[in-house]
């Protein structure tokens, strides 16, 4: 009788622990998925951003050349 009650208590405890572990695994999987998504979004932003510096440098160079050309023309 006492062993049966102890067995039932242990079984219920293991079921709770198993459920908690399953929930933790699910949350971990969701976190991994979100992290992978954010990494891919960051990579896309970094790839899209590099031409901006090149365009800014090119615009500055053209502006400088135009200024020098105007000064040389006077």
VODRENRO-249048 format. One record per residue: x negated, y, z negated of N, C-alpha, C in turn; residue in three letters. Coordinates in Angstrom, 1 decimal. Atoms other than C-alpha are relative to their C-alpha. Layout:
BEGIN
ATOM; X; Y; Z; X; Y; Z; X; Y; Z; ALA $
...
END
This chain:
BEGIN
ATOM; -0.8; -1.2; 0.0; 0.0; 0.0; 0.0; -0.9; 1.3; 0.0; UNK $
ATOM; 0.9; -1.2; 0.1; -2.7; 2.5; -1.1; -0.9; 0.1; 1.3; UNK $
ATOM; 0.9; 0.0; -1.2; -4.9; 1.5; 1.9; 0.8; 0.5; 1.2; UNK $
ATOM; -0.8; -0.4; -1.1; -2.0; 2.0; 4.3; 0.2; 1.5; 0.0; UNK $
ATOM; -0.2; -1.4; 0.2; -1.4; 5.5; 2.9; -1.3; 0.7; 0.4; UNK $
ATOM; 1.3; -0.6; -0.3; -5.1; 6.3; 3.2; -0.3; -0.1; 1.5; UNK $
ATOM; 0.2; 0.2; -1.4; -5.2; 4.9; 6.7; 0.9; 1.1; 0.8; UNK $
ATOM; -0.9; -0.9; -0.7; -2.2; 7.1; 7.7; -0.6; 1.5; -0.2; UNK $
ATOM; 0.6; -1.3; 0.2; -3.9; 10.2; 6.1; -1.2; 0.2; 0.9; UNK $
ATOM; 1.1; -0.1; -0.9; -7.1; 9.5; 8.0; 0.4; 0.1; 1.4; UNK $
ATOM; -0.4; 0.0; -1.4; -5.3; 8.9; 11.2; 0.6; 1.4; 0.4; UNK $
ATOM; -0.5; -1.3; -0.3; -3.4; 12.2; 10.9; -1.1; 1.1; 0.0; UNK $
ATOM; 1.1; -0.9; 0.0; -6.6; 14.0; 10.0; -0.8; 0.0; 1.3; UNK $
ATOM; 0.7; 0.1; -1.3; -8.4; 12.6; 13.1; 0.8; 0.6; 1.1; UNK $
ATOM; -0.8; -0.6; -1.1; -5.5; 13.6; 15.3; -0.1; 1.5; 0.0; UNK $
ATOM; 0.2; -1.5; 0.1; -5.8; 17.2; 14.0; -1.3; 0.4; 0.5; UNK $
ATOM; 1.3; -0.3; -0.5; -9.5; 17.2; 14.6; -0.1; -0.2; 1.5; UNK $
ATOM; 0.0; 0.3; -1.4; -9.0; 15.7; 18.0; 0.7; 1.1; 0.8; UNK $
ATOM; -0.7; -1.1; -0.6; -6.5; 18.4; 18.9; -0.8; 1.3; 0.0; UNK $
ATOM; 0.8; -1.2; 0.1; -8.7; 21.1; 17.7; -1.2; 0.0; 0.9; UNK $
ATOM; 1.2; 0.1; -1.0; -11.7; 19.8; 19.7; 0.5; 0.2; 1.4; UNK $
ATOM; -0.5; -0.2; -1.4; -9.5; 19.6; 22.8; 0.2; 1.5; 0.3; UNK $
ATOM; -0.2; -1.4; -0.2; -8.5; 23.2; 22.3; -1.3; 0.8; 0.2; UNK $
ATOM; 1.3; -0.7; -0.2; -12.1; 24.3; 21.9; -0.6; -0.3; 1.3; UNK $
ATOM; 0.5; 0.4; -1.3; -13.1; 22.4; 25.0; 0.7; 0.8; 1.1; UNK $
ATOM; -0.8; -0.8; -1.0; -10.3; 24.1; 27.0; -0.4; 1.5; 0.0; UNK $
ATOM; 0.4; -1.4; 0.1; -11.3; 27.5; 25.7; -1.4; 0.2; 0.6; UNK $
ATOM; 1.3; 0.0; -0.6; -14.9; 26.8; 26.6; 0.0; 0.0; 1.5; UNK $
ATOM; -0.1; 0.1; -1.5; -14.0; 25.8; 30.1; 0.5; 1.3; 0.6; UNK $
ATOM; -0.6; -1.3; -0.5; -11.9; 29.0; 30.5; -1.1; 1.1; -0.1; UNK $
ATOM; 1.1; -1.0; 0.2; -14.9; 31.1; 29.2; -1.0; -0.2; 1.1; UNK $
ATOM; 0.9; 0.3; -1.0; -17.2; 29.4; 31.6; 0.5; 0.4; 1.4; UNK $
ATOM; -0.6; -0.4; -1.3; -14.8; 30.0; 34.5; 0.0; 1.6; 0.1; UNK $
ATOM; 0.0; -1.5; -0.1; -14.5; 33.7; 33.6; -1.4; 0.6; 0.1; UNK $
ATOM; 1.4; -0.5; -0.2; -18.3; 34.1; 33.3; -0.5; -0.2; 1.4; UNK $
ATOM; 0.4; 0.3; -1.4; -18.8; 32.5; 36.7; 0.7; 1.0; 0.9; UNK $
ATOM; -0.7; -1.0; -0.9; -16.2; 34.8; 38.2; -0.6; 1.4; -0.2; UNK $
ATOM; 0.6; -1.3; 0.2; -17.8; 37.9; 36.6; -1.4; 0.1; 0.6; UNK $
ATOM; 1.3; 0.0; -0.6; -21.2; 36.9; 37.8; 0.1; 0.1; 1.5; UNK $
ATOM; -0.2; -0.1; -1.5; -19.9; 36.5; 41.4; 0.4; 1.4; 0.3; UNK $
ATOM; -0.4; -1.4; -0.2; -18.2; 39.9; 41.1; -1.2; 1.0; -0.1; UNK $
ATOM; 1.2; -0.9; 0.2; -21.4; 41.5; 39.8; -1.0; -0.2; 1.2; UNK $
ATOM; 0.8; 0.2; -1.1; -23.4; 39.9; 42.6; 0.5; 0.7; 1.3; UNK $
ATOM; -0.7; -0.7; -1.1; -20.9; 41.3; 45.2; -0.2; 1.5; -0.1; UNK $
ATOM; 0.2; -1.5; 0.2; -21.2; 44.8; 43.7; -1.4; 0.4; 0.2; UNK $
ATOM; 1.4; -0.4; -0.2; -25.0; 44.7; 43.7; -0.3; -0.1; 1.5; UNK $
ATOM; 0.2; 0.0; -1.5; -25.0; 43.6; 47.4; 0.6; 1.2; 0.7; UNK $
ATOM; -0.6; -1.1; -0.6; -22.6; 46.3; 48.3; -0.6; 1.4; -0.3; UNK $
ATOM; 0.5; -1.3; 0.5; -24.5; 49.0; 46.4; -1.3; 0.3; 0.7; UNK $
ATOM; 1.4; -0.3; -0.5; -28.0; 48.7; 48.0; 0.0; 0.9; 1.2; UNK $
ATOM; 0.1; -1.0; -1.2; -27.1; 50.6; 51.3; 0.2; 1.4; -0.5; UNK $
ATOM; -0.2; -1.3; 0.5; -26.1; 53.6; 49.2; -1.3; 0.8; -0.2; UNK $
ATOM; 1.3; -0.6; 0.2; -29.7; 54.3; 48.2; -0.7; 0.3; 1.3; UNK $
ATOM; 0.6; -0.2; -1.3; -30.9; 53.9; 51.7; 0.7; 1.1; 0.8; UNK $
ATOM; -0.7; -1.1; -0.7; -28.2; 56.2; 53.1; -0.4; 1.3; -0.6; UNK $
ATOM; 0.3; -1.2; 0.6; -29.0; 58.8; 50.5; -1.4; 0.4; 0.4; UNK $
ATOM; 1.3; -0.3; -0.4; -32.7; 58.6; 51.3; -0.1; 0.5; 1.5; UNK $
ATOM; -0.1; -0.4; -1.4; -32.0; 58.8; 55.0; 0.6; 1.4; 0.2; UNK $
ATOM; -0.7; -1.3; 0.0; -29.7; 61.8; 54.5; -1.0; 1.1; -0.5; UNK $
ATOM; 0.9; -1.0; 0.5; -32.3; 63.6; 52.4; -1.2; 0.2; 1.0; UNK $
ATOM; 1.1; -0.1; -1.0; -35.0; 62.9; 55.0; 0.4; 0.8; 1.2; UNK $
ATOM; -0.5; -0.8; -1.1; -32.9; 64.3; 57.8; 0.2; 1.5; -0.4; UNK $
ATOM; -0.1; -1.4; 0.5; -32.1; 67.4; 55.7; -1.3; 0.7; -0.1; UNK $
ATOM; 1.4; -0.6; 0.1; -35.8; 67.9; 55.0; -0.5; 0.3; 1.4; UNK $
ATOM; 0.5; -0.2; -1.4; -36.7; 67.5; 58.7; 0.7; 1.2; 0.6; UNK $
ATOM; -0.7; -1.2; -0.5; -34.0; 70.0; 59.6; -0.5; 1.3; -0.6; UNK $
ATOM; 0.5; -1.2; 0.6; -35.2; 72.5; 57.1; -1.4; 0.4; 0.5; UNK $
ATOM; 1.3; -0.2; -0.6; -38.8; 72.1; 58.3; 0.1; 0.5; 1.4; UNK $
ATOM; -0.1; -0.4; -1.4; -37.7; 72.5; 61.9; 0.5; 1.4; 0.1; UNK $
ATOM; -0.5; -1.4; 0.0; -35.7; 75.6; 61.1; -1.1; 1.0; -0.4; UNK $
ATOM; 1.1; -0.9; 0.5; -38.7; 77.1; 59.2; -1.0; 0.2; 1.1; UNK $
ATOM; 1.0; 0.0; -1.1; -41.0; 76.2; 62.1; 0.4; 0.9; 1.2; UNK $
ATOM; -0.6; -0.7; -1.1; -38.7; 77.8; 64.6; 0.0; 1.5; -0.2; UNK $
ATOM; 0.0; -1.5; 0.3; -38.9; 81.3; 62.9; -1.3; 0.6; 0.3; UNK $
END
